[in-house]
Amino acid sequence: MYLLMKLILNMNSMNKQLIFVLLPIVILMLSNCSKDEGSGIGKAQEKRVIAASTTDTIIKVSVDDFEIPLYVSIPDECETAPFPAVVVMHGSYGMWSNNDPNSEKMSGQFTEWQDILAQNCMVGVFVDSYTGRGVTSRTGKWRELPSNFRISAQFQRTKDANASLAFLQNLKYPDGASIVQANKIILLGFSDGASAVLASLIDTDKVPQGFEWTQSEDGTTYTSTDGVLPPQAKPEIGYAGGIYYYGGAVGYNYWGKHPCNLETLEDNVFYPYAPMLFQIPSDDNLTENTLCLIDVLESKEAPIELLYYEDMPHGFDFDDVPESETARTATINWIKDILNMN
C-alpha cells in the first residue's frame, strides 16, 4: 500500500491518465483496510457470495491473526432461502475425523448433526477453533493456564462464534438473496464447545462497570497483563439461543465467584442475552458446577431450560444410547420453538 501511494506521488513525468487509473484502486484498498481495522473479524463481516448450487463447502474466516475453518452445509431439498442456521462448536478433541483437517472429513458425531440439521432445513456451520491456532486437541498443556489462553473457550472461541454469526448474516447467493435469516441463528456446543456457547452468550450490558476479568488455577490468578481478555460485546443482532451439552461452567473462575460458592448470586456475573437449553448427564464431573450455575440463573429468572439424563456420562451425545436420540430430538424441537418454526 505504501509503495503504491509513493509511486503515484512521484509520477510527475508519467502520463496523467495512469494516475486516474491507479487512484481508484488505492481508494478501494484503503476503504477495505479501514473496514477491517480493529474488528478482529473484519473479513467475516464482509458480504460473502457462494454459488446457488453449493451444499457443502469449507470457508475460512479471519479472526485476529488466524484463519478459522468453517464447514458450511446448506440443505438442498428444502424450500427457498433464507434458512435458519445452527453454528456448532466442537469439544476438546476437535472437529475432524482422526484429527486430520486435511481430510476435510468431519468426525462421525458432526456428520450426524450435519444430516440432522439438513433434514430440518437448517444451515449448519461447524467451527474448527483449534487447527487454525496450531492446536490439535485440548489435551496436555492446552488444558492448563496460561497455555489454554490460546484456545480459551471464554475469550478466544467466542470470537470464532461471533465471526461465524457475522459470516452467516452476510452470506448471499449471486443474485444478492440472503441464505440465512439474520435473527434466526442458534449456537450449539459440546463440552469445551459448550463452555464457548456459555461465554459467547453473556449479556455484557449486565456486567458491572469495573469488573476485572481474571482466571485462576492452582492458587495462581492471571489478569489482563498475562493475556486474559474481556468478553466480546453483545452483537447488534445476536444469536437467537444457545444449546449447552455437558460443558464446564466455571471457566477458571472467569465469571467471578465459583457457581457453587454461597456468594455466587451477587458475585458471579454470567447472565445470557438469549434463551439457553442445558443438556446435562448425571455421571459427569462437570455436572455439579453446571447445576450450581443453573440454580443461580433460575434465581435471576434467566431464560433457561434444563434437561437431565440419569446414568449418562460426559459425551453421551455420540454414544449409541436412547438418551442420545432423545436429547437430539429435544434439541431440534427446542430450536424450532425458539425460532417459531412449529
ROFI-558843 format. One record per residue (C-alpha): residue in three letters; x, y negated, z negated; residue number from 1. Coordinates in steps of 0.25 Angstrom, whole numbers, plus 5000, padded with zeros to 4 digits. Example, Ala and Ser with C-alpha at 12.3 -4.5 7.8 and 13.67 -1.06 7.14 Angstrom:
BEGIN
NODE   residuo      x      y      z   num
NODE       Ala   5049   5018   4969     1
NODE       Ser   5055   5004   4971     2
***
This chain:
BEGIN
NODE   residuo      x      y      z   num
NODE       Met   5000   5000   5000     1
NODE       Tyr   5011   4990   4996     2
NODE       Leu   5019   4993   5009     3
NODE       Leu   5007   4991   5018     4
NODE       Met   5004   4978   5011     5
NODE       Lys   5019   4973   5013     6
NODE       Leu   5019   4977   5027     7
NODE       Ile   5007   4969   5030     8
NODE       Leu   5012   4957   5023     9
NODE       Asn   5025   4958   5031    10
NODE       Met   5019   4959   5045    11
NODE       Asn   5021   4945   5049    12
NODE       Ser   5027   4949   5062    13
NODE       Met   5017   4960   5065    14
NODE       Asn   5005   4959   5073    15
NODE       Lys   4994   4953   5064    16
NODE       Gln   4984   4963   5070    17
NODE       Leu   4991   4974   5062    18
NODE       Ile   4989   4966   5049    19
NODE       Phe   4974   4967   5051    20
NODE       Val   4975   4982   5054    21
NODE       Leu   4982   4985   5041    22
NODE       Leu   4976   4975   5031    23
NODE       Pro   4962   4982   5031    24
NODE       Ile   4970   4995   5027    25
NODE       Val   4977   4988   5016    26
NODE       Ile   4964   4983   5011    27
NODE       Leu   4957   4996   5011    28
NODE       Met   4969   5003   5004    29
NODE       Leu   4969   4992   4993    30
NODE       Ser   4954   4994   4991    31
NODE       Asn   4955   5009   4990    32
NODE       Cys   4966   5007   4979    33
NODE       Ser   4959   4997   4971    34
NODE       Lys   4947   5006   4971    35
NODE       Asp   4954   5018   4965    36
NODE       Glu   4963   5009   4955    37
NODE       Gly   4962   5013   4941    38
NODE       Ser   4950   5022   4942    39
NODE       Gly   4958   5035   4941    40
NODE       Ile   4947   5042   4950    41
NODE       Gly   4947   5032   4961    42
NODE       Lys   4947   5041   4973    43
NODE       Ala   4935   5049   4967    44
NODE       Gln   4927   5037   4967    45
NODE       Glu   4928   5034   4982    46
NODE       Lys   4918   5040   4991    47
NODE       Arg   4921   5054   4995    48
NODE       Val   4915   5060   5008    49
NODE       Ile   4914   5075   5011    50
NODE       Ala   4908   5082   5023    51
NODE       Ala   4894   5085   5023    52
NODE       Ser   4897   5100   5025    53
NODE       Thr   4906   5100   5012    54
NODE       Thr   4903   5111   5002    55
NODE       Asp   4916   5113   4994    56
NODE       Thr   4928   5105   4994    57
NODE       Ile   4939   5101   4985    58
NODE       Ile   4942   5086   4984    59
NODE       Lys   4952   5079   4975    60
NODE       Val   4949   5066   4967    61
NODE       Ser   4960   5057   4961    62
NODE       Val   4960   5056   4946    63
NODE       Asp   4971   5047   4941    64
NODE       Asp   4983   5053   4948    65
NODE       Phe   4977   5067   4950    66
NODE       Glu   4969   5073   4961    67
NODE       Ile   4958   5081   4955    68
NODE       Pro   4952   5092   4964    69
NODE       Leu   4937   5093   4965    70
NODE       Tyr   4930   5105   4971    71
NODE       Val   4917   5100   4977    72
NODE       Ser   4906   5109   4980    73
NODE       Ile   4894   5104   4987    74
NODE       Pro   4881   5112   4989    75
NODE       Asp   4878   5115   5004    76
NODE       Glu   4864   5121   5002    77
NODE       Cys   4857   5110   4995    78
NODE       Glu   4849   5098   4999    79
NODE       Thr   4855   5085   5004    80
NODE       Ala   4865   5078   4995    81
NODE       Pro   4866   5071   4985    82
NODE       Phe   4868   5082   4976    83
NODE       Pro   4870   5083   4960    84
NODE       Ala   4884   5087   4957    85
NODE       Val   4892   5094   4945    86
NODE       Val   4906   5091   4942    87
NODE       Val   4913   5103   4936    88
NODE       Met   4925   5103   4926    89
NODE       His   4933   5115   4924    90
NODE       Gly   4939   5121   4912    91
NODE       Ser   4953   5124   4906    92
NODE       Tyr   4956   5134   4917    93
NODE       Gly   4954   5125   4929    94
NODE       Met   4944   5126   4941    95
NODE       Trp   4951   5134   4951    96
NODE       Ser   4951   5149   4953    97
NODE       Asn   4964   5155   4947    98
NODE       Asn   4968   5141   4944    99
NODE       Asp   4972   5139   4959   100
NODE       Pro   4967   5125   4964   101
NODE       Asn   4974   5128   4978   102
NODE       Ser   4964   5140   4980   103
NODE       Glu   4953   5129   4980   104
NODE       Lys   4944   5140   4973   105
NODE       Met   4937   5137   4960   106
NODE       Ser   4936   5147   4949   107
NODE       Gly   4924   5156   4948   108
NODE       Gln   4917   5148   4938   109
NODE       Phe   4917   5136   4946   110
NODE       Thr   4914   5143   4959   111
NODE       Glu   4902   5148   4952   112
NODE       Trp   4898   5134   4947   113
NODE       Gln   4900   5129   4961   114
NODE       Asp   4890   5139   4966   115
NODE       Ile   4880   5135   4955   116
NODE       Leu   4881   5120   4958   117
NODE       Ala   4879   5122   4973   118
NODE       Gln   4867   5131   4971   119
NODE       Asn   4861   5120   4963   120
NODE       Cys   4864   5110   4974   121
NODE       Met   4875   5103   4965   122
NODE       Val   4888   5098   4970   123
NODE       Gly   4900   5104   4962   124
NODE       Val   4913   5097   4959   125
NODE       Phe   4923   5105   4952   126
NODE       Val   4935   5097   4946   127
NODE       Asp   4949   5102   4945   128
NODE       Ser   4955   5094   4933   129
NODE       Tyr   4967   5102   4932   130
NODE       Thr   4975   5105   4944   131
NODE       Gly   4975   5090   4949   132
NODE       Arg   4982   5087   4936   133
NODE       Gly   4992   5098   4937   134
NODE       Val   4986   5108   4927   135
NODE       Thr   4980   5122   4930   136
NODE       Ser   4973   5124   4917   137
NODE       Arg   4971   5118   4903   138
NODE       Thr   4980   5128   4896   139
NODE       Gly   4993   5127   4889   140
NODE       Lys   4997   5113   4887   141
NODE       Trp   4986   5107   4894   142
NODE       Arg   4977   5111   4883   143
NODE       Glu   4985   5103   4873   144
NODE       Leu   4987   5088   4871   145
NODE       Pro   4993   5080   4877   146
NODE       Ser   4995   5089   4890   147
NODE       Asn   4980   5090   4890   148
NODE       Phe   4979   5075   4893   149
NODE       Arg   4982   5078   4908   150
NODE       Ile   4969   5086   4910   151
NODE       Ser   4961   5081   4898   152
NODE       Ala   4946   5084   4898   153
NODE       Gln   4944   5072   4890   154
NODE       Phe   4950   5061   4899   155
NODE       Gln   4956   5067   4912   156
NODE       Arg   4946   5077   4917   157
NODE       Thr   4935   5067   4914   158
NODE       Lys   4942   5059   4925   159
NODE       Asp   4940   5071   4935   160
NODE       Ala   4925   5072   4931   161
NODE       Asn   4923   5057   4934   162
NODE       Ala   4931   5058   4947   163
NODE       Ser   4922   5069   4951   164
NODE       Leu   4910   5061   4947   165
NODE       Ala   4914   5049   4956   166
NODE       Phe   4918   5059   4967   167
NODE       Leu   4904   5065   4968   168
NODE       Gln   4897   5051   4967   169
NODE       Asn   4905   5047   4979   170
NODE       Leu   4905   5060   4987   171
NODE       Lys   4898   5057   5001   172
NODE       Tyr   4895   5064   5014   173
NODE       Pro   4900   5058   5026   174
NODE       Asp   4886   5051   5029   175
NODE       Gly   4888   5044   5015   176
NODE       Ala   4878   5053   5008   177
NODE       Ser   4881   5056   4993   178
NODE       Ile   4884   5070   4990   179
NODE       Val   4881   5069   4975   180
NODE       Gln   4871   5061   4967   181
NODE       Ala   4880   5052   4959   182
NODE       Asn   4871   5053   4946   183
NODE       Lys   4869   5068   4946   184
NODE       Ile   4883   5074   4943   185
NODE       Ile   4885   5083   4932   186
NODE       Leu   4899   5087   4925   187
NODE       Leu   4901   5101   4921   188
NODE       Gly   4913   5107   4914   189
NODE       Phe   4919   5119   4907   190
NODE       Ser   4928   5120   4895   191
NODE       Asp   4938   5109   4897   192
NODE       Gly   4930   5104   4909   193
NODE       Ala   4918   5103   4899   194
NODE       Ser   4927   5094   4890   195
NODE       Ala   4929   5086   4902   196
NODE       Val   4914   5085   4904   197
NODE       Leu   4912   5080   4890   198
NODE       Ala   4923   5069   4892   199
NODE       Ser   4918   5065   4905   200
NODE       Leu   4904   5062   4900   201
NODE       Ile   4908   5054   4888   202
NODE       Asp   4900   5041   4887   203
NODE       Thr   4911   5031   4886   204
NODE       Asp   4901   5020   4883   205
NODE       Lys   4898   5026   4870   206
NODE       Val   4913   5027   4865   207
NODE       Pro   4916   5017   4854   208
NODE       Gln   4925   5006   4858   209
NODE       Gly   4939   5008   4854   210
NODE       Phe   4938   5023   4853   211
NODE       Glu   4952   5029   4854   212
NODE       Trp   4953   5041   4864   213
NODE       Thr   4963   5051   4858   214
NODE       Gln   4965   5066   4858   215
NODE       Ser   4971   5075   4847   216
NODE       Glu   4977   5089   4845   217
NODE       Asp   4985   5096   4834   218
NODE       Gly   4985   5083   4826   219
NODE       Thr   4990   5074   4837   220
NODE       Thr   4982   5063   4842   221
NODE       Tyr   4984   5058   4857   222
NODE       Thr   4980   5044   4861   223
NODE       Ser   4980   5036   4874   224
NODE       Thr   4995   5034   4873   225
NODE       Asp   4996   5049   4874   226
NODE       Gly   4987   5050   4886   227
NODE       Val   4973   5051   4880   228
NODE       Leu   4963   5043   4889   229
NODE       Pro   4949   5038   4886   230
NODE       Pro   4937   5044   4894   231
NODE       Gln   4933   5038   4907   232
NODE       Ala   4922   5028   4907   233
NODE       Lys   4908   5034   4909   234
NODE       Pro   4905   5033   4925   235
NODE       Glu   4895   5024   4930   236
NODE       Ile   4887   5036   4936   237
NODE       Gly   4892   5047   4927   238
NODE       Tyr   4889   5062   4926   239
NODE       Ala   4874   5065   4924   240
NODE       Gly   4878   5076   4914   241
NODE       Gly   4889   5086   4909   242
NODE       Ile   4890   5101   4906   243
NODE       Tyr   4900   5106   4896   244
NODE       Tyr   4903   5121   4896   245
NODE       Tyr   4911   5125   4883   246
NODE       Gly   4921   5113   4883   247
NODE       Gly   4929   5106   4872   248
NODE       Ala   4922   5095   4865   249
NODE       Val   4934   5090   4856   250
NODE       Gly   4943   5085   4867   251
NODE       Tyr   4955   5084   4858   252
NODE       Asn   4947   5074   4849   253
NODE       Tyr   4945   5065   4861   254
NODE       Trp   4931   5060   4857   255
NODE       Gly   4935   5057   4842   256
NODE       Lys   4931   5066   4831   257
NODE       His   4930   5081   4833   258
NODE       Pro   4916   5084   4837   259
NODE       Cys   4915   5093   4824   260
NODE       Asn   4920   5082   4815   261
NODE       Leu   4910   5077   4805   262
NODE       Glu   4913   5063   4810   263
NODE       Thr   4911   5066   4825   264
NODE       Leu   4897   5059   4826   265
NODE       Glu   4904   5046   4824   266
NODE       Asp   4918   5048   4829   267
NODE       Asn   4916   5057   4842   268
NODE       Val   4913   5048   4854   269
NODE       Phe   4909   5058   4864   270
NODE       Tyr   4895   5056   4870   271
NODE       Pro   4891   5060   4884   272
NODE       Tyr   4885   5050   4894   273
NODE       Ala   4878   5061   4901   274
NODE       Pro   4870   5074   4897   275
NODE       Met   4878   5086   4893   276
NODE       Leu   4876   5101   4893   277
NODE       Phe   4885   5109   4884   278
NODE       Gln   4886   5124   4887   279
NODE       Ile   4893   5130   4875   280
NODE       Pro   4897   5144   4872   281
NODE       Ser   4897   5149   4857   282
NODE       Asp   4910   5156   4858   283
NODE       Asp   4920   5145   4861   284
NODE       Asn   4929   5138   4852   285
NODE       Leu   4925   5125   4859   286
NODE       Thr   4911   5126   4855   287
NODE       Glu   4911   5121   4841   288
NODE       Asn   4917   5108   4845   289
NODE       Thr   4907   5106   4856   290
NODE       Leu   4895   5109   4847   291
NODE       Cys   4900   5099   4838   292
NODE       Leu   4901   5089   4849   293
NODE       Ile   4887   5093   4853   294
NODE       Asp   4881   5090   4839   295
NODE       Val   4888   5077   4839   296
NODE       Leu   4882   5073   4853   297
NODE       Glu   4868   5078   4849   298
NODE       Ser   4868   5069   4837   299
NODE       Lys   4871   5058   4846   300
NODE       Glu   4860   5062   4855   301
NODE       Ala   4869   5064   4867   302
NODE       Pro   4862   5071   4880   303
NODE       Ile   4868   5085   4878   304
NODE       Glu   4863   5099   4878   305
NODE       Leu   4869   5112   4873   306
NODE       Leu   4868   5126   4878   307
NODE       Tyr   4875   5136   4869   308
NODE       Tyr   4879   5150   4873   309
NODE       Glu   4881   5161   4862   310
NODE       Asp   4892   5170   4862   311
NODE       Met   4898   5163   4875   312
NODE       Pro   4913   5160   4876   313
NODE       His   4920   5148   4881   314
NODE       Gly   4920   5149   4897   315
NODE       Phe   4907   5157   4897   316
NODE       Asp   4903   5150   4910   317
NODE       Phe   4912   5158   4919   318
NODE       Asp   4909   5171   4911   319
NODE       Asp   4899   5181   4917   320
NODE       Val   4889   5180   4906   321
NODE       Pro   4874   5176   4906   322
NODE       Glu   4877   5163   4898   323
NODE       Ser   4885   5158   4909   324
NODE       Glu   4874   5159   4919   325
NODE       Thr   4864   5153   4908   326
NODE       Ala   4874   5141   4906   327
NODE       Arg   4875   5139   4921   328
NODE       Thr   4860   5139   4923   329
NODE       Ala   4859   5129   4911   330
NODE       Thr   4869   5120   4917   331
NODE       Ile   4863   5119   4931   332
NODE       Asn   4849   5117   4924   333
NODE       Trp   4855   5106   4915   334
NODE       Ile   4861   5099   4927   335
NODE       Lys   4848   5099   4935   336
NODE       Asp   4841   5094   4923   337
NODE       Ile   4851   5083   4921   338
NODE       Leu   4851   5079   4936   339
NODE       Asn   4835   5080   4937   340
NODE       Met   4837   5091   4947   341
NODE       Asn   4826   5100   4942   342
***
